[in-house]
Amino acid sequence: MDDHLSTEEVGWILDCSPGSVRGMIRDGAIEAVRLPAGFRIPKAEALRVARERIEAEADHKVTDRELERLVDELIATNRRRLAGG
C-alpha cells in the first residue's frame, strides 16, 4: 500500500463514494492532506477508519497484519478492475 491513499481508494475501503470521503474529511472524521490534485489520506489514517468499520460491523477484532492485508487486497482488486484486468 502507498503511504497515502486517494479519496476513491478510501471510498473502496469504506464502501462509499469519494464525495462522502471528502465530506468526512471536511467534518473532521478523517484526517487528510490537501494537495492541488485533491485530498490524500495517510495510510495510518485509512487503516484506523478501516479498523473502526470492520470491528463495528463484524464485532470482530482484527490484527494489524490482517487489516493491512485486507485493505491492500481490496485496493489491488479495484485497481485491476479499473484497468480492465
C-alpha positions as CSV (number, residue, x, y, z in Angstrom):
1,M,0.0,0.0,0.0
2,D,1.2,3.5,-0.7
3,D,1.9,5.9,2.1
4,H,-1.2,8.0,1.2
5,L,-4.5,7.0,-0.4
6,S,-6.9,8.9,-2.6
7,T,-10.5,9.6,-1.6
8,E,-11.5,7.0,-4.2
9,E,-9.4,4.3,-2.5
10,V,-10.6,5.1,0.9
11,G,-14.1,5.0,-0.5
12,W,-13.5,1.5,-1.6
13,I,-12.4,0.6,1.9
14,L,-15.5,2.2,3.5
15,D,-17.9,1.3,0.7
16,C,-18.9,4.8,0.0
17,S,-18.3,7.5,-2.7
18,P,-15.2,9.7,-2.9
19,G,-17.6,12.6,-2.3
20,S,-18.6,11.0,1.0
21,V,-15.0,10.6,2.0
22,R,-14.3,14.3,1.2
23,G,-17.3,15.2,3.4
24,M,-15.9,13.1,6.3
25,I,-12.6,14.9,5.8
26,R,-14.3,18.3,6.0
27,D,-16.3,17.2,9.0
28,G,-13.0,16.1,10.8
29,A,-13.8,12.4,10.9
30,I,-10.9,11.6,8.6
31,E,-7.5,13.3,8.7
32,A,-6.1,14.2,5.2
33,V,-3.6,16.3,3.4
34,R,-4.9,18.7,0.8
35,L,-2.9,18.8,-2.4
36,P,-3.6,20.6,-5.7
37,A,-4.8,17.3,-7.2
38,G,-7.1,16.6,-4.2
39,F,-7.0,15.1,-0.8
40,R,-4.6,12.3,0.2
41,I,-5.3,10.2,3.3
42,P,-2.3,8.9,5.2
43,K,-2.0,5.1,5.3
44,A,-2.3,5.0,9.1
45,E,-5.5,7.0,9.0
46,A,-7.0,4.8,6.3
47,L,-6.2,1.8,8.5
48,R,-7.7,3.4,11.5
49,V,-11.0,4.1,9.8
50,A,-11.0,0.6,8.2
51,R,-10.4,-1.0,11.6
52,E,-13.3,1.0,13.1
53,R,-15.6,0.0,10.3
54,I,-14.7,-3.7,10.4
55,E,-14.8,-4.0,14.2
56,A,-18.1,-2.2,14.5
57,E,-19.8,-4.1,11.7
58,A,-18.4,-7.5,12.3
59,D,-18.0,-7.3,16.1
60,H,-14.6,-8.9,15.5
61,K,-11.1,-7.6,16.4
62,V,-8.5,-7.7,13.6
63,T,-4.7,-7.8,13.8
64,D,-2.7,-5.0,12.2
65,R,-1.3,-7.6,9.7
66,E,-4.7,-8.9,8.9
67,L,-6.1,-5.4,8.5
68,E,-3.3,-4.2,6.2
69,R,-3.6,-7.4,4.1
70,L,-7.4,-6.9,3.7
71,V,-7.0,-3.3,2.7
72,D,-4.1,-4.0,0.3
73,E,-6.2,-6.8,-1.4
74,L,-9.2,-4.6,-1.7
75,I,-7.3,-1.7,-3.3
76,A,-5.4,-4.1,-5.7
77,T,-8.6,-5.7,-6.8
78,N,-10.3,-2.4,-7.5
79,R,-7.2,-1.1,-9.4
80,R,-7.2,-4.2,-11.5
81,R,-10.9,-3.9,-12.2
82,L,-10.5,-0.3,-13.3
83,A,-7.6,-1.2,-15.5
84,G,-9.7,-3.8,-17.3
85,G,-8.0,-6.8,-15.9
